[in-house]
Amino acid sequence: MAIGLKLRNLLYVIHTVPPERLASVLPPGIDLDLRDTPAGPRAFLATVALESGAAFPYVLSGFRQVNYRVYVRHNSEPGVLFIRSWVSARAAAAVLSLAIPTEHAAVELAIDDAAGPYSHYEVRAQAGDHKLHLEASAAPRDSYPGFASAAEAVHFLTHRLNGFAAGAHPKTGLSVIRVSHPAMDPIPARVLAASADQWTLAGILTPEEVARPWAALIQPETQFDMNLPEKIS
């Protein structure tokens, strides 16, 4: 059974780090999807906030979500590794926890379009003792270091059709969620303020690095179809 989601107001906040910082979060069989940049090989990670509208099954409709993900490959397949997901609705959190590490959380999004589309986007979220705060604004951007064009960078960052997750116990192994969605054409954005202790307490980013992301993108809407997770040997 496929789960169809109409996603809105997706905010991608992207950071790059030296590969060794992410070694501890990679399960066996998963490799980082690295890019050569002027600073050397870099791994990519993203904090993604979004809203879900109409969905099937309908128990999943009307929630807000924050995903913490790392850009990876399994064999030749590009995808993302889900480190954690926070979901505002308990029923949706219970369903999604069957596929990726998910917990119920308070997630609030506020969008101000008065001065133009996405002139101000803010998300505040908390799961247990972990907190997230992001503020962003639509802003032009032409270049992305390490990529030949903005189109190549956007495709790399947003078109990931495999979502990998590792079980809590080594015996549960690795699973993949195969998804489909149209190619995205997001609005470039700049981050005004950011804090994310999901990354800082793990030693992956410093607070100063969190506040200075490599890039940010806003996708107003997309249809997102997700299959049930499959176990990978």
Residue pairs with C-beta under 8 A, 6 or more apart in sequence:
1 228
2 225
2 226
2 227
2 228
3 55
3 56
3 57
3 60
3 225
3 226
3 227
3 228
4 55
4 56
4 223
4 224
4 225
4 226
5 52
5 53
5 55
5 60
5 223
5 224
5 225
5 226
6 52
6 53
6 54
6 55
6 221
6 222
6 223
6 224
7 50
7 51
7 52
7 53
7 219
7 221
7 222
7 223
7 224
8 50
8 51
8 52
8 53
8 220
8 221
9 49
9 50
9 51
9 109
9 111
9 121
9 218
9 220
9 221
10 48
10 49
10 50
10 186
10 217
10 218
10 219
10 220
10 222
11 48
11 49
11 50
11 121
11 123
11 134
11 136
11 189
11 216
11 217
11 218
12 46
12 47
12 48
12 157
12 158
12 186
12 215
12 216
12 217
12 218
12 219
13 46
13 47
13 48
13 134
13 136
13 191
13 194
13 213
13 216
14 44
14 45
14 46
14 157
14 213
14 214
14 215
14 216
14 217
15 44
15 45
15 46
15 47
15 199
15 205
15 209
15 210
15 213
15 214
16 35
16 37
16 42
16 43
16 44
16 45
16 214
17 42
17 43
17 45
17 204
17 205
17 209
18 40
18 41
18 42
18 43
19 32
19 34
19 41
19 42
19 43
21 43
21 203
21 204
22 32
22 43
22 45
22 70
22 204
24 202
25 70
25 81
25 83
25 202
25 204
26 32
26 70
26 72
26 81
27 81
27 164
27 166
27 174
28 174
29 74
29 174
29 232
30 72
30 73
30 74
30 81
30 164
30 166
30 174
31 72
31 73
31 74
32 43
32 70
32 71
32 72
32 73
33 43
33 44
33 71
33 72
33 73
33 78
33 156
34 41
34 42
34 43
35 41
35 42
35 44
35 146
35 147
35 156
36 42
36 146
37 145
37 146
38 145
38 146
42 146
43 70
43 71
44 70
44 71
44 156
44 157
44 214
45 68
45 69
45 70
45 71
45 199
45 204
45 205
46 67
46 68
46 69
46 70
46 71
46 80
46 157
47 66
47 67
47 68
47 132
47 134
47 196
47 198
47 199
48 66
48 67
48 69
49 64
49 65
49 66
49 107
49 109
49 123
49 125
49 134
50 64
50 65
50 67
51 63
51 64
51 65
51 109
52 60
52 61
52 62
52 63
52 64
52 65
52 92
53 61
53 62
54 61
55 61
57 95
59 91
59 92
59 95
60 89
60 91
60 92
60 95
60 96
62 89
63 87
63 88
63 89
63 92
63 93
64 87
64 88
64 107
64 108
64 109
65 85
65 86
65 87
65 88
65 92
65 107
66 85
66 86
66 105
66 107
66 123
66 125
66 132
67 82
67 84
67 85
67 86
68 82
68 83
68 84
68 85
68 196
68 198
68 199
69 80
69 81
69 82
69 83
69 163
70 80
70 81
70 83
71 78
71 80
71 156
71 157
71 160
72 78
72 79
72 80
72 81
72 164
73 79
74 162
74 164
74 174
74 176
74 232
77 162
78 160
78 161
78 162
79 160
79 161
79 162
79 163
79 164
79 176
80 160
80 162
80 163
80 164
81 164
81 165
81 166
82 100
82 101
82 163
82 164
82 165
83 101
83 198
84 101
84 102
84 103
84 127
84 198
85 96
85 100
85 101
85 102
85 103
86 102
86 103
86 104
86 105
86 107
86 125
86 127
86 132
87 93
87 96
87 102
87 103
87 104
87 105
87 107
88 104
88 105
88 106
88 107
89 104
90 104
93 102
93 103
93 104
93 105
96 102
97 103
98 229
99 163
99 165
99 175
99 177
99 226
99 228
99 229
100 163
100 165
100 177
100 229
101 165
101 168
103 127
103 128
104 127
105 125
105 126
105 127
106 124
106 125
106 126
106 127
107 123
107 124
107 125
108 123
108 124
108 125
109 121
109 122
109 123
110 120
110 121
110 122
110 123
111 118
111 120
111 121
111 122
112 119
112 120
112 121
113 119
116 138
117 138
117 187
117 220
118 136
118 137
118 138
118 187
118 189
118 218
118 220
119 137
119 138
120 135
120 136
120 137
121 134
121 135
121 136
121 137
121 189
121 218
122 133
122 134
122 135
122 136
123 132
123 133
123 134
124 131
124 132
124 133
125 131
125 132
125 133
126 132
130 197
130 198
130 201
131 195
131 197
132 195
132 196
132 197
132 198
133 193
133 194
133 195
133 196
134 191
134 193
134 194
134 196
135 191
135 192
135 193
135 194
136 189
136 190
136 191
136 192
136 216
136 218
137 189
137 190
137 192
138 187
138 188
138 189
138 218
139 188
139 189
139 190
140 188
141 150
141 188
141 190
141 215
142 150
143 150
144 150
144 152
144 153
144 215
146 153
147 153
147 156
150 188
153 215
154 184
154 185
154 186
154 217
155 183
157 215
157 217
158 183
158 184
158 186
158 217
158 219
159 183
159 184
161 178
161 179
161 180
161 181
162 176
162 177
162 178
162 179
163 176
163 177
163 178
163 179
163 226
164 174
164 175
164 176
164 177
164 232
165 174
165 175
165 176
165 177
165 229
166 172
166 173
166 174
166 175
167 173
167 174
167 175
173 231
173 232
173 233
174 231
174 232
175 229
175 230
175 231
175 232
176 229
176 230
176 232
177 226
177 227
177 228
177 229
177 230
178 226
178 227
178 230
179 224
179 225
179 226
179 227
180 224
180 225
181 222
181 223
181 224
181 225
182 222
182 223
184 219
184 222
185 219
186 217
186 218
186 219
187 217
187 218
187 219
187 220
188 215
188 216
188 217
189 216
189 217
189 218
190 216
191 211
191 212
191 213
191 216
193 211
194 210
194 211
194 213
195 207
195 210
195 211
196 205
196 210
199 205
199 210
200 206
200 207
200 210
